[in-house]
Amino acid sequence: MDLEDALTLPEDFSGIVRLFPLPNFVLFPGAIQPFHIFEDRYRDLLEDALQGDQLIAMATLQPGWEPNYEGRPPLVETACLGRVISHTRLEDGRYNILLLGMHRIGILNELSEDRTFRLADVELLPDRYPQESSSTRPTMRRRFTETVCRYISQAAADQQKFENLISSDLPLGLMTDIFASTIDFDVNFKQELLAEQNVDRRCHLLLDRLVEFESSLNGNPLSFQFPIKFSDN
């Protein structure tokens, strides 16, 4: 399955999704994230997904989630729908999976079904490319790649990953999402980027933050983590 096919929703997609909420984590479209699944409710969620459409929505818990983690603490409204593209079941029933981010989604309301995991009705939030800035977008893309190149590690492997990415025909929105997922930004800023559907504004936000890093890096390269490390549920 190529990237275009992997990012295509099933024809019968109903808008009802399984929710995998975590604190301090944001998934982006186009990013591939490994997860180690061990909580019983999330094993149930994964097995349900594997028997169906393989779709899981990653949501971020709002601040103050700690006292009610085992329940249904409030979620940030903007989330990311993902597809399980690989899974391995371990001997003790736990799983290692790879989840590909597919689409921004807005959580409309949660469903009160009798399941161990959470479900929600969602809407798709497509990238927006304002017509009025179409003539300047190629320049913005070039500035974006040049800026990231200044901060990326000089390690051969990192440089090759970076060169492969910028030489592709990926849309600017998808490119910003992939970089946002691989660079070690704080979760609040990542959530701000995820919530921004306007690609031009998202790119400017990312560029401004990268420039801010210039003084704090003290000549050290920016961490470009791809593939991303495993996250525990």
C-alpha contacts under 8 A as a table, 3 or more apart, distances in Angstrom:
res1	aa1	res2	aa2	distance
1	M	5	D	6.01
1	M	6	A	6.20
2	D	5	D	5.43
2	D	6	A	6.13
3	L	6	A	4.95
3	L	7	L	6.12
4	E	7	L	5.27
4	E	8	T	6.44
5	D	8	T	5.17
6	A	9	L	7.98
6	A	83	R	7.61
6	A	100	L	7.95
6	A	102	M	7.69
7	L	30	G	7.82
7	L	101	G	7.86
7	L	102	M	5.03
7	L	103	H	7.62
8	T	102	M	7.67
9	L	13	F	6.57
10	P	13	F	5.29
10	P	53	D	7.50
13	F	16	I	7.74
15	G	121	D	5.52
15	G	122	V	5.31
15	G	123	E	6.48
16	I	119	L	6.82
16	I	120	A	5.59
16	I	121	D	4.56
16	I	122	V	6.37
17	V	55	L	7.16
17	V	56	I	6.49
17	V	57	A	6.32
17	V	119	L	5.61
17	V	120	A	5.51
17	V	121	D	6.48
17	V	122	V	7.18
18	R	45	L	6.93
18	R	49	A	7.86
18	R	55	L	7.29
18	R	56	I	5.26
18	R	57	A	5.87
18	R	117	F	7.37
18	R	118	R	6.07
18	R	119	L	4.64
18	R	120	A	6.67
19	L	56	I	6.22
19	L	57	A	4.94
19	L	58	M	6.15
19	L	59	A	6.62
19	L	117	F	7.15
19	L	118	R	5.26
19	L	119	L	5.50
19	L	120	A	6.88
20	F	42	Y	7.27
20	F	56	I	6.67
20	F	57	A	5.87
20	F	58	M	4.95
20	F	59	A	6.05
20	F	117	F	7.93
20	F	118	R	7.51
21	P	58	M	5.81
21	P	59	A	4.48
21	P	60	T	5.43
21	P	61	L	6.09
21	P	75	L	7.44
22	L	25	F	6.12
22	L	58	M	7.52
22	L	59	A	6.41
22	L	60	T	5.27
22	L	61	L	5.77
22	L	233	N	6.92
23	P	60	T	5.55
23	P	61	L	4.96
23	P	62	Q	7.52
23	P	65	W	7.79
24	N	60	T	6.71
24	N	61	L	7.49
24	N	187	V	5.60
25	F	60	T	6.13
25	F	187	V	6.27
26	V	58	M	7.30
26	V	59	A	7.16
26	V	60	T	6.37
26	V	79	A	7.75
26	V	80	C	7.91
26	V	181	S	7.72
26	V	187	V	6.72
26	V	190	K	6.47
26	V	191	Q	6.41
26	V	194	L	7.88
27	L	31	A	7.07
27	L	33	Q	7.60
27	L	58	M	6.40
27	L	79	A	7.65
27	L	80	C	5.94
27	L	101	G	6.33
27	L	181	S	6.84
28	F	31	A	5.59
28	F	80	C	6.21
28	F	101	G	5.44
28	F	102	M	7.61
28	F	103	H	7.79
28	F	104	R	7.54
28	F	177	D	5.65
28	F	178	I	6.87
28	F	180	A	7.66
28	F	181	S	6.11
28	F	194	L	6.73
29	P	80	C	6.83
29	P	81	L	7.84
29	P	82	G	7.76
29	P	100	L	7.34
29	P	101	G	4.09
29	P	102	M	4.60
29	P	103	H	5.37
29	P	104	R	6.77
29	P	174	L	6.77
29	P	177	D	6.21
29	P	178	I	7.26
30	G	100	L	6.45
30	G	101	G	5.18
30	G	102	M	6.10
30	G	174	L	6.23
30	G	177	D	6.81
30	G	178	I	5.91
31	A	100	L	5.76
31	A	101	G	5.32
31	A	177	D	7.34
31	A	178	I	5.39
31	A	181	S	6.46
32	I	98	L	6.42
32	I	99	L	5.55
32	I	100	L	4.43
32	I	101	G	6.35
32	I	227	P	7.29
32	I	228	I	7.24
33	Q	98	L	5.60
33	Q	99	L	5.22
33	Q	100	L	6.47
33	Q	101	G	7.94
33	Q	227	P	7.68
33	Q	228	I	5.93
33	Q	229	K	7.42
33	Q	230	F	7.07
33	Q	231	S	7.82
34	P	96	N	7.10
34	P	97	I	5.61
34	P	98	L	4.46
34	P	99	L	6.27
34	P	228	I	6.90
34	P	229	K	6.54
34	P	230	F	4.69
34	P	231	S	6.33
35	F	96	N	5.77
35	F	97	I	5.35
35	F	98	L	6.40
35	F	99	L	7.51
35	F	230	F	5.21
35	F	231	S	4.80
35	F	232	D	5.78
35	F	233	N	6.99
36	H	94	R	7.39
36	H	95	Y	5.80
36	H	96	N	4.64
36	H	97	I	6.59
36	H	230	F	6.63
36	H	231	S	6.15
36	H	232	D	4.88
36	H	233	N	6.38
37	I	42	Y	6.48
37	I	43	R	6.32
37	I	94	R	5.68
37	I	95	Y	4.98
37	I	96	N	6.20
37	I	97	I	7.64
37	I	232	D	6.49
37	I	233	N	5.65
38	F	42	Y	7.00
38	F	43	R	6.47
38	F	93	G	7.79
38	F	94	R	4.92
38	F	95	Y	6.75
38	F	232	D	7.78
38	F	233	N	6.74
39	E	42	Y	5.38
39	E	43	R	6.23
39	E	233	N	6.95
40	D	43	R	5.04
40	D	44	D	6.26
41	R	44	D	5.05
41	R	45	L	6.21
41	R	116	T	5.22
41	R	117	F	5.48
42	Y	45	L	4.69
42	Y	46	L	6.01
42	Y	117	F	6.72
42	Y	233	N	7.84
43	R	46	L	5.11
43	R	47	E	6.10
43	R	94	R	7.06
43	R	95	Y	7.52
44	D	47	E	5.24
44	D	48	D	6.11
44	D	116	T	7.14
44	D	117	F	7.26
45	L	48	D	5.18
45	L	49	A	6.23
45	L	116	T	7.86
45	L	117	F	6.04
46	L	49	A	4.97
46	L	50	L	6.09
46	L	54	Q	7.99
46	L	56	I	7.91
47	E	50	L	5.06
47	E	51	Q	6.23
48	D	51	Q	5.24
48	D	52	G	6.34
49	A	52	G	5.02
49	A	53	D	5.88
49	A	54	Q	4.46
49	A	55	L	5.92
49	A	56	I	6.99
50	L	53	D	6.75
50	L	54	Q	4.98
50	L	84	V	7.82
51	Q	54	Q	7.32
54	Q	83	R	5.47
54	Q	84	V	5.32
54	Q	85	I	7.90
55	L	81	L	6.93
55	L	82	G	5.61
55	L	83	R	4.55
55	L	84	V	6.42
56	I	81	L	5.92
56	I	82	G	5.20
56	I	83	R	6.16
56	I	84	V	7.43
57	A	79	A	6.79
57	A	80	C	5.55
57	A	81	L	4.13
57	A	82	G	5.65
58	M	79	A	5.90
58	M	80	C	5.34
58	M	81	L	6.22
58	M	82	G	7.06
59	A	75	L	6.58
59	A	76	V	6.79
59	A	77	E	7.98
59	A	78	T	7.41
59	A	79	A	4.81
59	A	80	C	6.73
60	T	75	L	5.78
60	T	76	V	5.59
60	T	79	A	7.06
61	L	65	W	6.35
61	L	73	P	6.80
61	L	74	P	6.14
61	L	75	L	4.52
61	L	76	V	6.04
62	Q	65	W	6.21
62	Q	73	P	7.49
62	Q	74	P	5.73
62	Q	75	L	5.16
62	Q	76	V	5.59
64	G	67	P	7.32
65	W	68	N	5.69
65	W	69	Y	5.76
65	W	73	P	5.47
65	W	74	P	7.22
66	E	69	Y	5.33
68	N	71	G	5.20
68	N	72	R	6.67
68	N	73	P	5.67
69	Y	72	R	6.85
69	Y	73	P	6.23
72	R	118	R	7.92
76	V	79	A	7.18
77	E	106	G	5.67
77	E	107	I	5.21
77	E	108	L	7.81
78	T	104	R	7.02
78	T	105	I	5.82
78	T	106	G	4.71
78	T	107	I	6.38
78	T	191	Q	7.87
78	T	194	L	7.08
78	T	195	A	5.74
79	A	104	R	5.98
79	A	105	I	5.28
79	A	106	G	6.22
79	A	107	I	7.15
79	A	194	L	7.53
80	C	101	G	6.38
80	C	102	M	6.95
80	C	103	H	5.65
80	C	104	R	4.65
80	C	105	I	5.58
81	L	101	G	5.98
81	L	102	M	5.51
81	L	103	H	5.26
81	L	104	R	6.38
81	L	105	I	6.52
82	G	99	L	5.90
82	G	100	L	5.16
82	G	101	G	4.22
82	G	102	M	5.06
82	G	103	H	7.19
83	R	99	L	5.47
83	R	100	L	5.20
83	R	101	G	6.61
83	R	102	M	6.90
84	V	87	H	7.16
84	V	97	I	6.81
84	V	98	L	5.86
84	V	99	L	4.58
84	V	100	L	6.39
85	I	97	I	7.61
85	I	98	L	5.74
85	I	99	L	5.99
85	I	100	L	6.61
86	S	97	I	5.48
86	S	98	L	5.11
86	S	99	L	7.40
87	H	95	Y	6.75
87	H	96	N	5.67
87	H	97	I	4.19
87	H	98	L	6.44
88	T	95	Y	5.54
88	T	96	N	5.21
88	T	97	I	6.33
89	R	93	G	6.19
89	R	94	R	5.98
89	R	95	Y	4.55
89	R	96	N	6.64
90	L	93	G	5.41
90	L	94	R	5.28
90	L	95	Y	5.69
90	L	96	N	7.62
91	E	94	R	7.30
103	H	124	L	6.79
103	H	125	L	7.14
103	H	126	P	7.30
104	R	124	L	6.11
104	R	125	L	5.13
104	R	126	P	6.74
104	R	194	L	7.15
104	R	195	A	7.90
105	I	122	V	6.18
105	I	123	E	5.44
105	I	124	L	4.54
105	I	125	L	5.14
106	G	122	V	5.44
106	G	123	E	5.19
106	G	124	L	6.46
106	G	125	L	6.60
107	I	110	E	7.62
107	I	120	A	6.65
107	I	121	D	6.36
107	I	122	V	4.57
107	I	123	E	6.70
108	L	120	A	7.22
108	L	121	D	5.62
108	L	122	V	5.14
108	L	123	E	6.91
109	N	120	A	5.67
109	N	121	D	5.53
109	N	122	V	7.21
110	E	118	R	7.39
110	E	119	L	5.83
110	E	120	A	4.04
110	E	121	D	6.19
111	L	118	R	7.48
111	L	119	L	5.51
111	L	120	A	5.32
111	L	121	D	7.09
112	S	119	L	7.74
113	E	118	R	7.98
113	E	119	L	7.49
115	R	118	R	7.10
125	L	197	Q	6.93
126	P	197	Q	6.61
127	D	173	G	6.75
127	D	197	Q	4.91
127	D	198	N	6.20
127	D	199	V	6.28
128	R	197	Q	5.64
128	R	198	N	4.76
128	R	199	V	5.89
129	Y	133	S	7.91
129	Y	134	S	7.48
129	Y	198	N	6.26
129	Y	199	V	5.88
129	Y	200	D	6.95
130	P	133	S	5.85
130	P	134	S	6.77
130	P	198	N	7.39
130	P	200	D	7.68
131	Q	134	S	5.23
132	E	135	S	7.58
133	S	136	T	5.47
133	S	137	R	6.18
133	S	200	D	7.96
134	S	137	R	5.23
134	S	138	P	7.89
135	S	138	P	7.11
136	T	139	T	5.43
136	T	140	M	6.39
137	R	140	M	4.86
137	R	141	R	6.12
137	R	200	D	7.64
138	P	141	R	5.06
138	P	142	R	6.23
139	T	142	R	5.08
139	T	143	R	6.15
140	M	143	R	5.06
140	M	144	F	6.05
140	M	203	C	7.91
141	R	144	F	5.01
141	R	145	T	6.30
141	R	172	L	6.55
142	R	145	T	5.30
142	R	146	E	6.13
143	R	146	E	5.13
143	R	147	T	5.99
144	F	147	T	5.20
144	F	148	V	6.25
144	F	203	C	7.40
144	F	207	L	6.48
145	T	148	V	5.23
145	T	149	C	6.02
145	T	166	I	6.86
146	E	149	C	5.03
146	E	150	R	6.46
147	T	150	R	5.35
147	T	151	Y	6.98
147	T	207	L	7.28
147	T	210	L	7.45
147	T	211	V	7.84
148	V	151	Y	5.39
148	V	152	I	6.05
148	V	210	L	7.42
149	C	152	I	5.28
149	C	162	F	7.92
151	Y	214	E	7.94
151	Y	220	N	7.88
151	Y	221	P	5.18
151	Y	222	L	4.99
152	I	158	D	7.43
152	I	159	Q	7.41
152	I	221	P	5.38
152	I	222	L	4.91
152	I	223	S	6.76
152	I	224	F	6.50
153	S	158	D	6.11
153	S	159	Q	6.89
153	S	221	P	4.65
153	S	222	L	5.83
153	S	223	S	6.57
153	S	224	F	6.99
154	Q	158	D	6.86
154	Q	159	Q	6.17
154	Q	221	P	7.19
155	A	158	D	5.39
155	A	159	Q	6.16
156	A	159	Q	5.12
156	A	160	Q	6.15
157	A	160	Q	5.20
157	A	161	K	6.33
158	D	161	K	5.18
158	D	162	F	6.12
158	D	224	F	6.89
159	Q	162	F	5.06
159	Q	163	E	6.03
160	Q	163	E	5.09
160	Q	164	N	6.04
161	K	164	N	5.22
161	K	165	L	6.26
161	K	226	F	7.88
162	F	165	L	5.17
162	F	166	I	6.31
163	E	166	I	5.35
163	E	167	S	6.00
164	N	167	S	5.39
164	N	168	S	6.45
165	L	168	S	5.46
165	L	170	L	7.84
165	L	175	M	7.86
166	I	169	D	7.84
166	I	170	L	7.90
170	L	174	L	6.35
170	L	175	M	6.23
171	P	174	L	5.41
171	P	175	M	6.30
172	L	175	M	5.00
172	L	176	T	6.19
172	L	199	V	7.25
173	G	176	T	5.30
173	G	177	D	6.32
173	G	199	V	5.30
173	G	202	R	7.90
173	G	203	C	7.71
174	L	177	D	5.04
174	L	178	I	6.24
175	M	178	I	5.23
175	M	179	F	6.37
176	T	179	F	5.28
176	T	180	A	6.00
176	T	202	R	7.50
176	T	203	C	6.36
176	T	206	L	7.55
177	D	180	A	5.01
177	D	181	S	6.20
177	D	194	L	7.82
178	I	181	S	5.22
178	I	182	T	6.39
179	F	182	T	5.18
179	F	183	I	6.04
179	F	224	F	7.99
180	A	183	I	5.64
180	A	185	F	7.38
180	A	190	K	6.77
180	A	193	L	7.72
180	A	206	L	7.61
181	S	184	D	7.74
181	S	190	K	7.73
182	T	223	S	7.99
182	T	224	F	5.63
182	T	225	Q	4.98
182	T	226	F	6.10
182	T	227	P	7.99
182	T	228	I	6.61
183	I	222	L	7.52
183	I	223	S	6.02
183	I	224	F	5.38
183	I	225	Q	6.48
184	D	223	S	6.82
184	D	224	F	7.88
185	F	189	F	6.59
185	F	190	K	6.45
186	D	189	F	5.60
186	D	190	K	6.38
187	V	190	K	4.97
187	V	191	Q	6.03
188	N	191	Q	5.09
188	N	192	E	6.25
189	F	192	E	4.93
189	F	193	L	6.29
190	K	193	L	5.07
190	K	194	L	6.17
191	Q	194	L	4.98
191	Q	195	A	6.14
192	E	195	A	5.20
192	E	196	E	6.41
193	L	196	E	5.25
193	L	202	R	5.94
193	L	205	L	7.52
193	L	206	L	7.83
194	L	197	Q	7.52
196	E	199	V	7.29
196	E	201	R	7.28
196	E	202	R	5.90
197	Q	202	R	7.40
198	N	201	R	5.48
198	N	202	R	6.19
199	V	202	R	4.96
199	V	203	C	6.03
200	D	203	C	5.16
200	D	204	H	6.27
201	R	204	H	5.04
201	R	205	L	6.11
202	R	205	L	5.09
202	R	206	L	6.24
203	C	206	L	5.12
203	C	207	L	6.08
204	H	207	L	4.99
204	H	208	D	6.01
205	L	208	D	5.25
205	L	209	R	6.29
206	L	209	R	5.18
206	L	210	L	6.18
207	L	210	L	5.11
207	L	211	V	6.23
208	D	211	V	5.21
208	D	212	E	6.30
209	R	212	E	4.99
209	R	213	F	6.45
210	L	213	F	5.11
210	L	214	E	6.91
211	V	214	E	5.35
212	E	215	S	6.45
212	E	216	S	7.42
213	F	216	S	5.11
213	F	217	L	5.90
214	E	217	L	5.57
214	E	218	N	7.08
214	E	219	G	7.71
215	S	218	N	6.04
217	L	220	N	5.14
217	L	221	P	7.07
217	L	222	L	7.48
225	Q	228	I	5.35
225	Q	229	K	7.54
226	F	229	K	7.95
